[in-house]
Amino acid sequence: MRFGVAFLGAAMMAGSGIAHAALPAGFTVTIEDAGVKSASGAYFGGDINNYGVETFDSLSTGVHSTYASTFGGSPISGTYSNLNVHKADQYGGAGGNNNYAVAGISQTGSYAIDFTTENGESLTYFGYWLSALDPGNVLEFYKKDGSGGFNLLGTFNPTDVIAKVGNNASGTNPYYGNPDGTFVGQNKDEPYAFVNFFNETTGFDRIVFKQTVASAGYESDNHTVGWWKSQGGNEVPGVPEPATWAMLIAGFGMIGGAMRSRKRISVSLA
C-alpha cells in the first residue's frame, strides 16, 4: 500500500530517525544515469571474478526462508534469509519482465544477506536497482566482529536517496517513474535508480533490507557484489539543507490522497 502526501511526508521525516547510524566516511555512494539498471563492469577492472549479480529470475515467487546465491557463478556466495520474490510490476523488476526482491508489504519486514568469499575477504562493493522508493526503506551494512557476531557500519535510507536523485517538483525528473516495458511512466511520483556503494576501508559481510513502515515495500533487483577497482556513477546533487526537506518530500510524495494496495502472493519455497 502506498500513502497519501500527508502521511508520506510525516513518514519521511520520521524515517530520518529510524536509521541507527549514517554510512561512515569510508563509504562512497553514487547513482547511475536515469534508466540504467546495472553496474558498470569498468568498476571491477574488467575482471569478471571480481563481481557477481543476482537477478532472482531463477526463483519461484513467494517467500524463501533460505536461498543460497553464487551471484551468477562468482567467487562470492550469499545466503539470503526470509527473501520475498515478486513478478515484475509497476513497482519493480529490471527490464519490466523479471523477478525482483521485496521486504515489507505485510509479508516480510526484512531480509538479510550473509556473504562468504573464496579468498575470505570482506566485500567492498554493493550495487542494486532500487525501485519505487517508499518511506521506511532502510538498507544496513554490517561487518563481522571476530566473535561470531556483526557490528553495524551504517545505514542508507530514503532521505539519502532523495539527496542523490533530487526532487520532482517540476514533474520532469528522469529518475521518477518506472522506466521499463509496459510499465513505463507508471508510479511517476517515486524514484527509480541504480545505487553503488564503494567501501574504502573495512569492507562488509552482511546487508539487511528493512521496511519499517507497515504495508509499504522495499523493492530491489540486480543485486551486484564484489571488490571494486575504480569508482563511477554520479555524485549528485549533495545533501540538502534541513530547510529544504519539506520541498523535497512534497515533490516525492505528490500522490494525492490515493492509496494503493498490493495483492498478497502465495508462499513457495525454493
Buried (B, 14 or more C-beta within 10 A) or exposed (E): BBBBBEBBBBBBBEBBEBBEEBBEEBBBBBBBEBEBBBBBEEBBEEEEBBBBBBBBBEBEBBBBEEBEBEBEEBBBBBBBBBBBBBEBBBBBBBBBEBBBBBBBBBBBBBBBBBBEBEEEEBBBBBBBBBBBBBBBBBBBBBBBEEEEEBBBBBBBBBBBBBBBBBBBEEEEBEBBBBBBEEBEEBBBBBBBBBBBBBBEEBBBBBBBBBBBBEBBBBBBBBBBBBBBBEBBBBEEEEEBEEEEBEEBBBBBBBBEEEEEEBEEBEEEEB
